[in-house]
Amino acid sequence: MSQVTDVQSNIDYKAKNAVDGTKYKNGIILLLVLTAITFIQPSMIPLDLGGTLAAQLIIAFIKMAIIVGTYMHFSVVPGYLKAFIYTVIGMMAYVWVMVIVDNQHRDMSMLTAPKPGVQHSAPAAH
């Protein structure tokens, strides 16, 4: 009789913790769409460097959230690991915000301006 209850409890456990394949299929489809948007965005919506960087980082953050939520089984992680993951995500978001703000307020004309003391001659005529 003990074997019957062990088998029944194993069946109940598997039924309760069954994985729905549509969740993973939808995750893959969404990741593929976001990856396509990542490649298409710079040519379809021409932004300056800071705007493109911001859009790309937002898309990357969404993809990271999908991967963590769908494929890493975040709902069954112990509390201390959840706190660690939230801390890392917060630190990463902070760094991204600082990079975006820096790029949007930086004067990039220094890269294209002529350097003082350097003589620029006209190209030779052929």
N, C-alpha and C positions, 0 to 999 in steps of 0.2 A: 504494500500500500504506500510505502514511503517513496518508491520510485514513481508511482503515479502522481503523487502530489508534487514531486520534484519536476517531473515533465510538465505538469500543468502550470506550475509557477514559472518555469522557463518560457512556456508559450505565452503566458500573460505578460511577462517582462518584454518579450520580443514584440508583442502586439502593442503594448503601451509605448515602446520606444522605437516604433517603426519609422523609417526614414521615407519621407515623401519625395519622390524623384522630381516632381514638377518644381519644387523649390530650387533644386540645383540647376535644372534646365533654364528656369527664368533668370537665375543668377548669371549663368553663362551668357545668355542672350543679352542681358543688360550690360554686362562687362564688355561684350563685343561691340555693342552700340556706342557705349562711352569711349571705347578705344578708337572707333571710327571718328567720333566727334573730336577726339584729341588730335587726330591727324588732319581733319578737315578744317577745324576752327581757324587756324592762322590764315588760310587762303580765303575762306568765306567771310570772315569777320576780321578785316585787317585792323589790328590795334597796335598801339605803340608797345614797346618792350614790356612795360609795367602791366598794361592791360592784358596782353597775351599771357604773361607769367601768372597773373592772378587767375585768369580763366583756366589755364592748365593745372594750376595747383588745386583749384576748387574741384575740377573733374577728377584729379588724382585722389583727393580726400574722399569723394563720393565712392570711387572704386575701392579704396581701402576699407571704407565702412561696409560695403557689400561683401568683400572677402572675409572680413572679421566676423560679420554677423551671420553669413551663410555657411561658409566652409570651415570656420575655426570653432564652431560650436560654443560660442561665447556665453550662451545661456547656462551652460553646465559648469563653467569655470568657477573655482572657489573665489570668495570675496577678496582676498588679498591680491590675487592675480588680476581681478577686475580693476582694483584700485591702481595697480601697477600699469595696466594697459591704458586706463584713462589718464594717468599722469604722463605717459609717453605721448599719447595723442595730443594732450594739452600742450606739452613742450614743443611738439612738432608744429602744431597750429601757431604757437607763439613765434617760432622761428620763421614760418612762412609769412606771417603778417609783417614781421620786421623786414623781410626781404622785399615784399611787395611795396611797402611804404618807402623803403630806401630807393627802389627803382623808379617809383613815380615822382620822387622829389629830387632825384640826382640830375645834375646838369651834364648831359652827354655831349655837349658841343666841344668839350675839350678833346674828344677823340678825333674830330674832323677839322679843327682849327689849325692853321699853319703854325708851326713852331717858331718862336722868335729866334732871329739870327740865321735862319736857313733860307737861302735864296732859291726861289722856284723859277726855273727857266721855262720858256715856251718850248713845246716839243719841236724837234727838227722837222722841217718840211722835206718831203720826198719828191 
